[in-house]
Amino acid sequence: MTPRCYILAASAVLCIVTLLCAQGAPVSPTGAHLMLCQSHTRCGDKFYDPQQHCCYDDALVPLSRTRKCGNCTFRVCFEQCCPWSLRSQQTTFVVKVKGQKCSLDPSLDDRFCSRWHFCTLQAHLEA
């Protein structure tokens, strides 16, 4: 190709992308929420809106989803449950902000959560 052809091809691509990304120009079927020029977030083979869901263990979950971490509850989209040992018989967990390494020393933002022992749980259930 000659340099003139390269300029023409680049101009054509730029025009097409500009038209597709113009405000209010959907390129998907009516009722679909995804548009070509929006950033897409994927969980496995599914696209999702990160303002409503997150990807946890390869599954889409609502931002409000919680799970147990020892005797604590943590928000799976924003926090993580990390095992922590304090040289005692009782296993301890630490809830850390998602993205922090579990191996880091605890910070002021972390929460310590103890694990229910069978005896403790049995006494709790009998009460």
MOPAC internal coordinates of N, CA, C and O (Angstrom, degrees):
PM7 1SCF
backbone

  N    0.0000 0     0.00 0     0.00 0    0    0    0
  C    1.4500 1     0.00 0     0.00 0    1    0    0
  C    1.5228 1   109.48 1     0.00 0    2    1    0
  O    1.2310 1   121.61 1   -33.25 1    3    2    1
  N    1.2852 1   114.52 1   146.75 1    3    2    1
  C    1.4593 1   119.47 1   177.70 1    5    3    2
  C    1.5217 1   108.60 1   -85.87 1    6    5    3
  O    1.2310 1   120.11 1   -19.59 1    7    6    5
  N    1.3405 1   117.39 1   160.41 1    7    6    5
  C    1.4703 1   120.04 1   179.11 1    9    7    6
  C    1.5258 1   112.93 1   -54.98 1   10    9    7
  O    1.2310 1   120.33 1   147.05 1   11   10    9
  N    1.3347 1   116.98 1   -32.95 1   11   10    9
  C    1.4610 1   121.03 1  -179.50 1   13   11   10
  C    1.5325 1   109.61 1   -65.13 1   14   13   11
  O    1.2310 1   119.95 1   142.13 1   15   14   13
  N    1.3428 1   117.71 1   -37.87 1   15   14   13
  C    1.4651 1   121.64 1   178.87 1   17   15   14
  C    1.5277 1   111.08 1   -67.48 1   18   17   15
  O    1.2310 1   120.38 1   142.64 1   19   18   17
  N    1.3426 1   116.88 1   -37.36 1   19   18   17
  C    1.4634 1   120.39 1   177.69 1   21   19   18
  C    1.5233 1   111.17 1   -62.23 1   22   21   19
  O    1.2310 1   121.09 1   137.75 1   23   22   21
  N    1.3291 1   115.53 1   -42.25 1   23   22   21
  C    1.4715 1   119.89 1   179.99 1   25   23   22
  C    1.5218 1   110.07 1   -65.50 1   26   25   23
  O    1.2310 1   120.37 1   137.92 1   27   26   25
  N    1.3263 1   116.91 1   -42.08 1   27   26   25
  C    1.4621 1   121.23 1   178.96 1   29   27   26
  C    1.5318 1   110.93 1   -63.72 1   30   29   27
  O    1.2310 1   119.97 1   135.62 1   31   30   29
  N    1.3358 1   117.65 1   -44.38 1   31   30   29
  C    1.4713 1   121.34 1   179.46 1   33   31   30
  C    1.5295 1   111.05 1   -63.93 1   34   33   31
  O    1.2310 1   120.29 1   136.55 1   35   34   33
  N    1.3284 1   117.05 1   -43.45 1   35   34   33
  C    1.4665 1   120.78 1   179.17 1   37   35   34
  C    1.5267 1   110.54 1   -63.67 1   38   37   35
  O    1.2310 1   120.26 1   140.00 1   39   38   37
  N    1.3235 1   117.11 1   -40.00 1   39   38   37
  C    1.4693 1   120.55 1   178.43 1   41   39   38
  C    1.5248 1   111.15 1   -64.46 1   42   41   39
  O    1.2310 1   120.44 1   139.08 1   43   42   41
  N    1.3325 1   116.77 1   -40.92 1   43   42   41
  C    1.4659 1   120.47 1   179.55 1   45   43   42
  C    1.5273 1   110.72 1   -64.22 1   46   45   43
  O    1.2310 1   120.14 1   135.90 1   47   46   45
  N    1.3203 1   117.33 1   -44.10 1   47   46   45
  C    1.4677 1   121.10 1   178.46 1   49   47   46
  C    1.5158 1   110.08 1   -62.05 1   50   49   47
  O    1.2310 1   120.07 1   136.48 1   51   50   49
  N    1.3226 1   117.47 1   -43.52 1   51   50   49
  C    1.4636 1   121.27 1   179.76 1   53   51   50
  C    1.5240 1   111.38 1   -61.81 1   54   53   51
  O    1.2310 1   120.07 1   138.35 1   55   54   53
  N    1.3281 1   117.47 1   -41.65 1   55   54   53
  C    1.4686 1   121.12 1   178.48 1   57   55   54
  C    1.5291 1   111.27 1   -64.04 1   58   57   55
  O    1.2310 1   120.05 1   136.33 1   59   58   57
  N    1.3261 1   117.50 1   -43.67 1   59   58   57
  C    1.4674 1   120.95 1  -179.00 1   61   59   58
  C    1.5309 1   110.51 1   -64.42 1   62   61   59
  O    1.2310 1   120.11 1   134.39 1   63   62   61
  N    1.3214 1   117.39 1   -45.61 1   63   62   61
  C    1.4686 1   120.62 1   179.52 1   65   63   62
  C    1.5203 1   110.40 1   -63.49 1   66   65   63
  O    1.2310 1   120.07 1   139.55 1   67   66   65
  N    1.3320 1   117.47 1   -40.45 1   67   66   65
  C    1.4645 1   120.88 1   178.42 1   69   67   66
  C    1.5291 1   110.80 1   -61.94 1   70   69   67
  O    1.2310 1   120.21 1   137.27 1   71   70   69
  N    1.3202 1   117.21 1   -42.73 1   71   70   69
  C    1.4611 1   120.33 1   178.54 1   73   71   70
  C    1.5236 1   112.01 1   -65.29 1   74   73   71
  O    1.2310 1   120.05 1   138.52 1   75   74   73
  N    1.3167 1   117.50 1   -41.48 1   75   74   73
  C    1.4624 1   120.71 1  -178.56 1   77   75   74
  C    1.5256 1   112.30 1   -70.11 1   78   77   75
  O    1.2310 1   120.60 1   148.59 1   79   78   77
  N    1.3112 1   116.45 1   -31.41 1   79   78   77
  C    1.4660 1   120.18 1  -176.42 1   81   79   78
  C    1.5206 1   112.93 1   -95.61 1   82   81   79
  O    1.2310 1   119.73 1  -174.11 1   83   82   81
  N    1.3061 1   118.12 1     5.89 1   83   82   81
  C    1.4569 1   121.17 1   179.23 1   85   83   82
  C    1.5254 1   109.59 1   -61.74 1   86   85   83
  O    1.2310 1   120.21 1   -31.82 1   87   86   85
  N    1.3178 1   117.21 1   148.18 1   87   86   85
  C    1.4641 1   121.66 1   179.81 1   89   87   86
  C    1.5182 1   110.44 1   -55.45 1   90   89   87
  O    1.2310 1   120.84 1   -50.10 1   91   90   89
  N    1.3179 1   116.01 1   129.90 1   91   90   89
  C    1.4558 1   121.21 1   174.72 1   93   91   90
  C    1.5163 1   114.81 1    75.99 1   94   93   91
  O    1.2310 1   119.65 1  -165.81 1   95   94   93
  N    1.3083 1   118.28 1    14.19 1   95   94   93
  C    1.4582 1   119.62 1   179.40 1   97   95   94
  C    1.5246 1   109.58 1  -102.76 1   98   97   95
  O    1.2310 1   120.00 1   -93.96 1   99   98   97
  N    1.3401 1   117.61 1    86.04 1   99   98   97
  C    1.4633 1   118.61 1  -179.62 1  101   99   98
  C    1.5184 1   110.62 1   -70.61 1  102  101   99
  O    1.2310 1   121.27 1   -38.27 1  103  102  101
  N    1.3175 1   115.17 1   141.73 1  103  102  101
  C    1.4518 1   119.93 1   177.88 1  105  103  102
  C    1.5210 1   110.05 1  -116.08 1  106  105  103
  O    1.2310 1   120.86 1  -168.60 1  107  106  105
  N    1.3251 1   115.96 1    11.40 1  107  106  105
  C    1.4590 1   120.49 1   178.25 1  109  107  106
  C    1.5158 1   108.29 1  -116.41 1  110  109  107
  O    1.2310 1   119.86 1   -14.54 1  111  110  109
  N    1.3196 1   117.87 1   165.46 1  111  110  109
  C    1.4685 1   120.37 1  -178.53 1  113  111  110
  C    1.5244 1   112.07 1   -58.39 1  114  113  111
  O    1.2310 1   120.82 1   -23.58 1  115  114  113
  N    1.3295 1   116.03 1   156.42 1  115  114  113
  C    1.4532 1   121.84 1   179.43 1  117  115  114
  C    1.5250 1   110.06 1   -57.84 1  118  117  115
  O    1.2310 1   120.50 1   -44.88 1  119  118  117
  N    1.3098 1   116.65 1   135.12 1  119  118  117
  C    1.4540 1   121.36 1   178.42 1  121  119  118
  C    1.5217 1   113.28 1    92.73 1  122  121  119
  O    1.2310 1   119.77 1   163.28 1  123  122  121
  N    1.3196 1   118.05 1   -16.72 1  123  122  121
  C    1.4641 1   119.34 1   177.65 1  125  123  122
  C    1.5178 1   108.45 1   -79.23 1  126  125  123
  O    1.2310 1   120.78 1   -29.83 1  127  126  125
  N    1.3219 1   116.11 1   150.17 1  127  126  125
  C    1.4612 1   120.03 1  -174.94 1  129  127  126
  C    1.5241 1   112.87 1   -95.95 1  130  129  127
  O    1.2310 1   119.73 1   164.44 1  131  130  129
  N    1.3188 1   118.12 1   -15.56 1  131  130  129
  C    1.4500 1   120.15 1  -176.70 1  133  131  130
  C    1.5163 1   110.85 1   -88.11 1  134  133  131
  O    1.2310 1   121.11 1   -39.76 1  135  134  133
  N    1.3155 1   115.48 1   140.24 1  135  134  133
  C    1.4531 1   120.78 1   174.10 1  137  135  134
  C    1.5197 1   107.73 1  -122.67 1  138  137  135
  O    1.2310 1   120.42 1   -25.87 1  139  138  137
  N    1.3120 1   116.79 1   154.13 1  139  138  137
  C    1.4540 1   121.49 1  -175.12 1  141  139  138
  C    1.5242 1   112.54 1   -57.63 1  142  141  139
  O    1.2310 1   120.10 1   141.49 1  143  142  141
  N    1.3144 1   117.42 1   -38.51 1  143  142  141
  C    1.4610 1   119.80 1  -173.27 1  145  143  142
  C    1.5288 1   113.12 1   -95.33 1  146  145  143
  O    1.2310 1   119.51 1  -175.90 1  147  146  145
  N    1.3164 1   118.54 1     4.10 1  147  146  145
  C    1.4556 1   120.66 1   173.69 1  149  147  146
  C    1.5189 1   107.93 1   -82.04 1  150  149  147
  O    1.2310 1   121.21 1   -28.24 1  151  150  149
  N    1.3420 1   115.29 1   151.76 1  151  150  149
  C    1.4550 1   116.82 1   174.53 1  153  151  150
  C    1.5305 1   107.80 1   -75.20 1  154  153  151
  O    1.2310 1   120.50 1   -41.70 1  155  154  153
  N    1.3120 1   116.65 1   138.30 1  155  154  153
  C    1.4548 1   121.93 1  -177.66 1  157  155  154
  C    1.5166 1   109.85 1  -108.04 1  158  157  155
  O    1.2310 1   120.71 1   -41.93 1  159  158  157
  N    1.3036 1   116.26 1   138.07 1  159  158  157
  C    1.4484 1   121.67 1   174.78 1  161  159  158
  C    1.5183 1   106.32 1  -113.57 1  162  161  159
  O    1.2310 1   120.67 1   -47.31 1  163  162  161
  N    1.3325 1   116.32 1   132.69 1  163  162  161
  C    1.4572 1   120.52 1  -176.07 1  165  163  162
  C    1.5158 1   110.98 1  -116.47 1  166  165  163
  O    1.2310 1   121.90 1   -31.01 1  167  166  165
  N    1.3157 1   113.97 1   148.99 1  167  166  165
  C    1.4596 1   122.45 1   171.25 1  169  167  166
  C    1.5170 1   105.00 1  -131.00 1  170  169  167
  O    1.2310 1   120.68 1   -76.81 1  171  170  169
  N    1.3221 1   116.31 1   103.19 1  171  170  169
  C    1.4556 1   119.16 1  -173.00 1  173  171  170
  C    1.5111 1   109.08 1    66.06 1  174  173  171
  O    1.2310 1   119.98 1    59.50 1  175  174  173
  N    1.3195 1   117.64 1  -120.50 1  175  174  173
  C    1.4592 1   120.75 1   179.64 1  177  175  174
  C    1.5240 1   112.63 1  -104.77 1  178  177  175
  O    1.2310 1   120.09 1  -166.54 1  179  178  177
  N    1.3440 1   117.43 1    13.46 1  179  178  177
  C    1.4647 1   120.84 1  -178.23 1  181  179  178
  C    1.5231 1   110.83 1  -113.23 1  182  181  179
  O    1.2310 1   120.55 1   -38.24 1  183  182  181
  N    1.3315 1   116.55 1   141.76 1  183  182  181
  C    1.4550 1   122.58 1   172.95 1  185  183  182
  C    1.5209 1   108.19 1   -90.20 1  186  185  183
  O    1.2310 1   120.47 1   -30.42 1  187  186  185
  N    1.3524 1   116.71 1   149.58 1  187  186  185
  C    1.4625 1   119.13 1   178.53 1  189  187  186
  C    1.5178 1   111.38 1  -150.61 1  190  189  187
  O    1.2310 1   120.97 1   -16.20 1  191  190  189
  N    1.3262 1   115.75 1   163.80 1  191  190  189
  C    1.4570 1   123.40 1   178.01 1  193  191  190
  C    1.5264 1   108.17 1   -92.02 1  194  193  191
  O    1.2310 1   119.22 1   -66.39 1  195  194  193
  N    1.3430 1   119.09 1   113.61 1  195  194  193
  C    1.4666 1   121.14 1  -177.67 1  197  195  194
  C    1.5303 1   114.16 1   -67.95 1  198  197  195
  O    1.2310 1   119.88 1   173.75 1  199  198  197
  N    1.3268 1   117.83 1    -6.25 1  199  198  197
  C    1.4611 1   119.94 1   175.14 1  201  199  198
  C    1.5265 1   111.00 1   -86.98 1  202  201  199
  O    1.2310 1   120.19 1   172.68 1  203  202  201
  N    1.3344 1   117.23 1    -7.32 1  203  202  201
  C    1.4605 1   120.67 1   179.65 1  205  203  202
  C    1.5165 1   113.42 1  -123.31 1  206  205  203
  O    1.2310 1   119.95 1   153.16 1  207  206  205
  N    1.3428 1   117.71 1   -26.84 1  207  206  205
  C    1.4611 1   121.62 1  -175.78 1  209  207  206
  C    1.5255 1   110.63 1  -138.56 1  210  209  207
  O    1.2310 1   121.34 1   -11.30 1  211  210  209
  N    1.3233 1   115.04 1   168.70 1  211  210  209
  C    1.4546 1   121.16 1   170.28 1  213  211  210
  C    1.5236 1   107.65 1  -140.30 1  214  213  211
  O    1.2310 1   121.08 1   -11.16 1  215  214  213
  N    1.3160 1   115.53 1   168.84 1  215  214  213
  C    1.4585 1   121.13 1   179.89 1  217  215  214
  C    1.5315 1   107.48 1  -101.99 1  218  217  215
  O    1.2310 1   120.30 1   -61.37 1  219  218  217
  N    1.3275 1   117.03 1   118.63 1  219  218  217
  C    1.4581 1   122.33 1  -179.14 1  221  219  218
  C    1.5186 1   108.24 1  -130.96 1  222  221  219
  O    1.2310 1   120.21 1   -61.58 1  223  222  221
  N    1.3186 1   117.21 1   118.42 1  223  222  221
  C    1.4721 1   122.03 1  -176.78 1  225  223  222
  C    1.5314 1   111.42 1    53.05 1  226  225  223
  O    1.2310 1   120.68 1  -133.89 1  227  226  225
  N    1.3317 1   116.31 1    46.11 1  227  226  225
  C    1.4651 1   123.50 1   179.28 1  229  227  226
  C    1.5271 1   113.67 1    59.57 1  230  229  227
  O    1.2310 1   120.31 1  -151.38 1  231  230  229
  N    1.3266 1   117.02 1    28.62 1  231  230  229
  C    1.4701 1   121.17 1   176.38 1  233  231  230
  C    1.5254 1   108.85 1  -133.24 1  234  233  231
  O    1.2310 1   120.67 1   -36.46 1  235  234  233
  N    1.3307 1   116.33 1   143.54 1  235  234  233
  C    1.4622 1   120.50 1   174.89 1  237  235  234
  C    1.5171 1   109.59 1   -77.31 1  238  237  235
  O    1.2310 1   120.79 1   -52.26 1  239  238  237
  N    1.3306 1   116.09 1   127.74 1  239  238  237
  C    1.4643 1   120.43 1   178.80 1  241  239  238
  C    1.5277 1   108.87 1  -132.40 1  242  241  239
  O    1.2310 1   119.90 1   -29.38 1  243  242  241
  N    1.3396 1   117.79 1   150.62 1  243  242  241
  C    1.4606 1   120.07 1   177.06 1  245  243  242
  C    1.5305 1   110.54 1   -67.38 1  246  245  243
  O    1.2310 1   120.39 1   -26.78 1  247  246  245
  N    1.3207 1   116.85 1   153.22 1  247  246  245
  C    1.4631 1   121.44 1  -178.96 1  249  247  246
  C    1.5237 1   112.57 1   -59.01 1  250  249  247
  O    1.2310 1   119.97 1   157.07 1  251  250  249
  N    1.3172 1   117.67 1   -22.93 1  251  250  249
  C    1.4692 1   121.24 1  -177.82 1  253  251  250
  C    1.5299 1   113.22 1   -85.88 1  254  253  251
  O    1.2310 1   119.16 1   178.20 1  255  254  253
  N    1.3304 1   119.21 1    -1.80 1  255  254  253
  C    1.4773 1   122.03 1  -175.93 1  257  255  254
  C    1.5213 1   111.10 1   -63.32 1  258  257  255
  O    1.2310 1   120.96 1   -44.95 1  259  258  257
  N    1.3303 1   115.76 1   135.05 1  259  258  257
  C    1.4639 1   121.72 1   178.35 1  261  259  258
  C    1.5262 1   109.97 1  -125.34 1  262  261  259
  O    1.2310 1   121.04 1   -19.33 1  263  262  261
  N    1.3241 1   115.62 1   160.67 1  263  262  261
  C    1.4686 1   122.56 1   175.22 1  265  263  262
  C    1.5177 1   107.99 1  -142.25 1  266  265  263
  O    1.2310 1   121.47 1   -15.70 1  267  266  265
  N    1.3232 1   114.80 1   164.30 1  267  266  265
  C    1.4639 1   120.35 1   178.46 1  269  267  266
  C    1.5252 1   109.88 1   -84.55 1  270  269  267
  O    1.2310 1   121.43 1   -34.24 1  271  270  269
  N    1.3154 1   114.87 1   145.76 1  271  270  269
  C    1.4627 1   123.07 1   175.20 1  273  271  270
  C    1.5174 1   105.14 1  -138.27 1  274  273  271
  O    1.2310 1   120.14 1   -85.94 1  275  274  273
  N    1.3282 1   117.34 1    94.06 1  275  274  273
  C    1.4638 1   119.19 1  -171.20 1  277  275  274
  C    1.5119 1   108.35 1    63.96 1  278  277  275
  O    1.2310 1   120.52 1    54.23 1  279  278  277
  N    1.3348 1   116.62 1  -125.77 1  279  278  277
  C    1.4655 1   119.98 1   177.51 1  281  279  278
  C    1.5321 1   112.18 1   -98.14 1  282  281  279
  O    1.2310 1   120.10 1  -166.78 1  283  282  281
  N    1.3211 1   117.41 1    13.22 1  283  282  281
  C    1.4685 1   122.26 1   178.60 1  285  283  282
  C    1.5290 1   109.86 1  -108.51 1  286  285  283
  O    1.2310 1   121.37 1   -11.66 1  287  286  285
  N    1.3027 1   114.99 1   168.34 1  287  286  285
  C    1.4523 1   122.70 1   173.19 1  289  287  286
  C    1.5186 1   107.00 1  -120.17 1  290  289  287
  O    1.2310 1   120.61 1   -43.30 1  291  290  289
  N    1.3427 1   116.44 1   136.70 1  291  290  289
  C    1.4587 1   118.98 1   178.39 1  293  291  290
  C    1.5157 1   110.06 1  -128.49 1  294  293  291
  O    1.2310 1   120.60 1   -25.43 1  295  294  293
  N    1.3264 1   116.46 1   154.57 1  295  294  293
  C    1.4658 1   123.40 1   179.96 1  297  295  294
  C    1.5254 1   108.02 1   -89.65 1  298  297  295
  O    1.2310 1   120.21 1   -67.13 1  299  298  297
  N    1.3271 1   117.21 1   112.87 1  299  298  297
  C    1.4618 1   122.14 1  -170.76 1  301  299  298
  C    1.5307 1   113.69 1   -62.69 1  302  301  299
  O    1.2310 1   119.75 1   154.05 1  303  302  301
  N    1.3145 1   118.09 1   -25.95 1  303  302  301
  C    1.4621 1   120.17 1  -179.39 1  305  303  302
  C    1.5235 1   112.83 1   -80.94 1  306  305  303
  O    1.2310 1   120.07 1   161.73 1  307  306  305
  N    1.3239 1   117.47 1   -18.27 1  307  306  305
  C    1.4595 1   120.64 1  -174.06 1  309  307  306
  C    1.5251 1   113.95 1  -123.65 1  310  309  307
  O    1.2310 1   119.99 1   162.39 1  311  310  309
  N    1.3271 1   117.63 1   -17.61 1  311  310  309
  C    1.4622 1   121.41 1  -175.40 1  313  311  310
  C    1.5246 1   109.94 1  -133.07 1  314  313  311
  O    1.2310 1   121.01 1   -12.88 1  315  314  313
  N    1.3370 1   115.66 1   167.12 1  315  314  313
  C    1.4593 1   121.15 1   176.74 1  317  315  314
  C    1.5188 1   109.59 1  -138.52 1  318  317  315
  O    1.2310 1   121.12 1   -29.06 1  319  318  317
  N    1.3091 1   115.47 1   150.94 1  319  318  317
  C    1.4642 1   122.36 1  -179.05 1  321  319  318
  C    1.5271 1   107.79 1   -98.59 1  322  321  319
  O    1.2310 1   120.65 1   -57.61 1  323  322  321
  N    1.3304 1   116.35 1   122.39 1  323  322  321
  C    1.4641 1   121.44 1  -177.27 1  325  323  322
  C    1.5270 1   109.84 1  -119.23 1  326  325  323
  O    1.2310 1   119.80 1   -45.86 1  327  326  325
  N    1.3307 1   117.99 1   134.14 1  327  326  325
  C    1.4678 1   119.69 1   174.54 1  329  327  326
  C    1.5248 1   109.41 1   -68.41 1  330  329  327
  O    1.2310 1   120.79 1   -36.57 1  331  330  329
  N    1.3199 1   116.10 1   143.43 1  331  330  329
  C    1.4601 1   120.87 1  -178.48 1  333  331  330
  C    1.5199 1   107.89 1  -143.64 1  334  333  331
  O    1.2310 1   119.92 1   -45.95 1  335  334  333
  N    1.2938 1   117.76 1   134.05 1  335  334  333
  C    1.4557 1   120.83 1  -177.35 1  337  335  334
  C    1.5206 1   109.68 1  -116.09 1  338  337  335
  O    1.2310 1   120.58 1   -49.25 1  339  338  337
  N    1.3173 1   116.49 1   130.75 1  339  338  337
  C    1.4643 1   121.55 1   179.12 1  341  339  338
  C    1.5260 1   111.38 1  -116.33 1  342  341  339
  O    1.2310 1   120.13 1  -148.43 1  343  342  341
  N    1.3247 1   117.37 1    31.57 1  343  342  341
  C    1.4663 1   123.69 1   179.39 1  345  343  342
  C    1.5279 1   112.15 1    54.92 1  346  345  343
  O    1.2310 1   120.95 1  -141.03 1  347  346  345
  N    1.2751 1   115.79 1    38.97 1  347  346  345
  C    1.4608 1   119.53 1   177.01 1  349  347  346
  C    1.5222 1   108.15 1  -126.03 1  350  349  347
  O    1.2310 1   120.58 1    -7.36 1  351  350  349
  N    1.3084 1   116.51 1   172.64 1  351  350  349
  C    1.4547 1   121.17 1   179.02 1  353  351  350
  C    1.5276 1   110.75 1   -69.25 1  354  353  351
  O    1.2310 1   120.96 1   153.35 1  355  354  353
  N    1.3136 1   115.76 1   -26.65 1  355  354  353
  C    1.4589 1   120.30 1  -175.05 1  357  355  354
  C    1.5291 1   110.43 1   -89.78 1  358  357  355
  O    1.2310 1   120.62 1   -52.61 1  359  358  357
  N    1.3123 1   116.41 1   127.39 1  359  358  357
  C    1.4508 1   120.89 1   176.40 1  361  359  358
  C    1.5205 1   108.12 1   -73.89 1  362  361  359
  O    1.2310 1   120.89 1   -43.36 1  363  362  361
  N    1.3189 1   115.90 1   136.64 1  363  362  361
  C    1.4516 1   121.43 1  -179.61 1  365  363  362
  C    1.5213 1   108.51 1  -119.23 1  366  365  363
  O    1.2310 1   121.12 1   -30.59 1  367  366  365
  N    1.3065 1   115.46 1   149.41 1  367  366  365
  C    1.4505 1   122.06 1   176.00 1  369  367  366
  C    1.5179 1   108.56 1  -120.97 1  370  369  367
  O    1.2310 1   120.71 1   -24.41 1  371  370  369
  N    1.3280 1   116.26 1   155.59 1  371  370  369
  C    1.4590 1   122.07 1   175.53 1  373  371  370
  C    1.5191 1   107.23 1  -125.07 1  374  373  371
  O    1.2310 1   120.54 1   -48.26 1  375  374  373
  N    1.3192 1   116.58 1   131.74 1  375  374  373
  C    1.4619 1   121.43 1   173.91 1  377  375  374
  C    1.5227 1   106.50 1   -93.89 1  378  377  375
  O    1.2310 1   120.92 1   -61.23 1  379  378  377
  N    1.3378 1   115.85 1   118.77 1  379  378  377
  C    1.4593 1   122.49 1  -179.33 1  381  379  378
  C    1.5254 1   109.91 1  -116.94 1  382  381  379
  O    1.2310 1   121.16 1   -20.89 1  383  382  381
  N    1.3234 1   115.38 1   159.11 1  383  382  381
  C    1.4536 1   120.94 1   175.49 1  385  383  382
  C    1.5253 1   107.72 1   -64.46 1  386  385  383
  O    1.2310 1   120.72 1   -41.90 1  387  386  385
  N    1.3260 1   116.23 1   138.10 1  387  386  385
  C    1.4630 1   120.99 1  -179.29 1  389  387  386
  C    1.5250 1   109.18 1   -58.68 1  390  389  387
  O    1.2310 1   121.07 1   -44.03 1  391  390  389
  N    1.3036 1   115.55 1   135.97 1  391  390  389
  C    1.4602 1   120.72 1  -179.22 1  393  391  390
  C    1.5139 1   112.53 1   104.04 1  394  393  391
  O    1.2310 1   120.05 1   155.94 1  395  394  393
  N    1.3324 1   117.51 1   -24.06 1  395  394  393
  C    1.4659 1   120.78 1   175.34 1  397  395  394
  C    1.5214 1   108.60 1   -77.17 1  398  397  395
  O    1.2310 1   120.48 1   -35.71 1  399  398  397
  N    1.3046 1   116.69 1   144.29 1  399  398  397
  C    1.4609 1   120.05 1   177.26 1  401  399  398
  C    1.5249 1   109.10 1   -74.47 1  402  401  399
  O    1.2310 1   121.03 1   -42.43 1  403  402  401
  N    1.3260 1   115.63 1   137.57 1  403  402  401
  C    1.4636 1   120.47 1   178.75 1  405  403  402
  C    1.5246 1   111.29 1   -64.08 1  406  405  403
  O    1.2310 1   120.17 1   155.72 1  407  406  405
  N    1.3253 1   117.29 1   -24.28 1  407  406  405
  C    1.4601 1   120.84 1  -177.35 1  409  407  406
  C    1.5314 1   113.06 1   -77.62 1  410  409  407
  O    1.2310 1   119.86 1   168.47 1  411  410  409
  N    1.3430 1   117.87 1   -11.53 1  411  410  409
  C    1.4624 1   120.15 1   179.29 1  413  411  410
  C    1.5198 1   110.76 1   -70.12 1  414  413  411
  O    1.2310 1   120.69 1   -29.63 1  415  414  413
  N    1.3343 1   116.28 1   150.37 1  415  414  413
  C    1.4591 1   120.70 1   175.84 1  417  415  414
  C    1.5229 1   109.40 1   -60.09 1  418  417  415
  O    1.2310 1   120.25 1   -30.70 1  419  418  417
  N    1.3316 1   117.12 1   149.30 1  419  418  417
  C    1.4708 1   120.07 1   179.14 1  421  419  418
  C    1.5284 1   111.34 1   -60.88 1  422  421  419
  O    1.2310 1   121.29 1   -35.59 1  423  422  421
  N    1.3147 1   115.13 1   144.41 1  423  422  421
  C    1.4673 1   120.90 1   176.90 1  425  423  422
  C    1.5203 1   108.58 1  -113.86 1  426  425  423
  O    1.2310 1   120.75 1    -0.51 1  427  426  425
  N    1.3194 1   116.17 1   179.49 1  427  426  425
  C    1.4707 1   120.68 1  -179.08 1  429  427  426
  C    1.5290 1   111.99 1   -66.34 1  430  429  427
  O    1.2310 1   120.36 1   157.17 1  431  430  429
  N    1.3234 1   116.91 1   -22.83 1  431  430  429
  C    1.4685 1   120.85 1  -179.68 1  433  431  430
  C    1.5242 1   112.97 1   -82.22 1  434  433  431
  O    1.2310 1   119.93 1   167.00 1  435  434  433
  N    1.3279 1   117.74 1   -13.00 1  435  434  433
  C    1.4629 1   121.63 1  -176.58 1  437  435  434
  C    1.5268 1   111.44 1   -82.21 1  438  437  435
  O    1.2310 1   121.37 1   -27.85 1  439  438  437
  N    1.3401 1   114.98 1   152.15 1  439  438  437
  C    1.4728 1   120.66 1   177.24 1  441  439  438
  C    1.5172 1   109.14 1  -118.97 1  442  441  439
  O    1.2310 1   120.41 1   -47.23 1  443  442  441
  N    1.3385 1   116.82 1   132.77 1  443  442  441
  C    1.4616 1   121.69 1   175.70 1  445  443  442
  C    1.5254 1   108.79 1   -88.65 1  446  445  443
  O    1.2310 1   120.99 1   -43.83 1  447  446  445
  N    1.3153 1   115.71 1   136.17 1  447  446  445
  C    1.4573 1   121.59 1  -178.38 1  449  447  446
  C    1.5217 1   108.14 1  -133.13 1  450  449  447
  O    1.2310 1   120.52 1   -54.07 1  451  450  449
  N    1.3115 1   116.60 1   125.93 1  451  450  449
  C    1.4608 1   118.92 1   179.13 1  453  451  450
  C    1.5170 1   109.87 1   -87.95 1  454  453  451
  O    1.2310 1   121.14 1   -17.49 1  455  454  453
  N    1.3202 1   115.42 1   162.51 1  455  454  453
  C    1.4544 1   120.89 1  -179.52 1  457  455  454
  C    1.5162 1   108.59 1   -98.54 1  458  457  455
  O    1.2310 1   120.89 1   -39.27 1  459  458  457
  N    1.3306 1   115.90 1   140.73 1  459  458  457
  C    1.4626 1   120.38 1   176.84 1  461  459  458
  C    1.5249 1   108.54 1   -69.13 1  462  461  459
  O    1.2310 1   120.28 1   -50.88 1  463  462  461
  N    1.3199 1   117.07 1   129.12 1  463  462  461
  C    1.4656 1   120.91 1   171.35 1  465  463  462
  C    1.5203 1   108.12 1   -87.59 1  466  465  463
  O    1.2310 1   120.07 1   -24.16 1  467  466  465
  N    1.3099 1   117.48 1   155.84 1  467  466  465
  C    1.4498 1   121.54 1  -178.57 1  469  467  466
  C    1.5281 1   110.34 1   -57.75 1  470  469  467
  O    1.2310 1   120.39 1   136.52 1  471  470  469
  N    1.3436 1   116.85 1   -43.48 1  471  470  469
  C    1.4696 1   119.91 1  -179.01 1  473  471  470
  C    1.5252 1   110.49 1   -63.55 1  474  473  471
  O    1.2310 1   120.40 1   136.86 1  475  474  473
  N    1.3230 1   116.84 1   -43.14 1  475  474  473
  C    1.4504 1   121.17 1   179.54 1  477  475  474
  C    1.5322 1   110.38 1   -64.54 1  478  477  475
  O    1.2310 1   121.02 1   135.60 1  479  478  477
  N    1.3292 1   115.65 1   -44.40 1  479  478  477
  C    1.4595 1   119.68 1  -179.94 1  481  479  478
  C    1.5250 1   110.71 1   -64.51 1  482  481  479
  O    1.2310 1   120.28 1   138.47 1  483  482  481
  N    1.3392 1   117.08 1   -41.53 1  483  482  481
  C    1.4573 1   120.57 1  -179.93 1  485  483  482
  C    1.5271 1   110.21 1   -64.13 1  486  485  483
  O    1.2310 1   119.90 1   136.95 1  487  486  485
  N    1.3451 1   117.80 1   -43.05 1  487  486  485
  C    1.4701 1   120.94 1   178.39 1  489  487  486
  C    1.5281 1   110.14 1   -64.09 1  490  489  487
  O    1.2310 1   120.56 1   142.75 1  491  490  489
  N    1.3423 1   116.53 1   -37.25 1  491  490  489
  C    1.4654 1   121.04 1   178.94 1  493  491  490
  C    1.5291 1   110.77 1   -65.31 1  494  493  491
  O    1.2310 1   120.11 1   139.53 1  495  494  493
  N    1.3224 1   117.40 1   -40.47 1  495  494  493
  C    1.4601 1   121.53 1  -178.63 1  497  495  494
  C    1.5308 1   111.54 1   -71.30 1  498  497  495
  O    1.2310 1   120.21 1   147.42 1  499  498  497
  N    1.3429 1   117.21 1   -32.58 1  499  498  497
  C    1.4608 1   120.65 1  -178.38 1  501  499  498
  C    1.5172 1   111.86 1   -76.61 1  502  501  499
  O    1.2310 1   120.22 1   158.05 1  503  502  501
  N    1.3331 1   117.18 1   -21.95 1  503  502  501
  C    1.4714 1   120.73 1  -176.99 1  505  503  502
  C    1.4972 1   112.48 1   -72.11 1  506  505  503
  O    1.2310 1   120.10 1   180.00 1  507  506  505

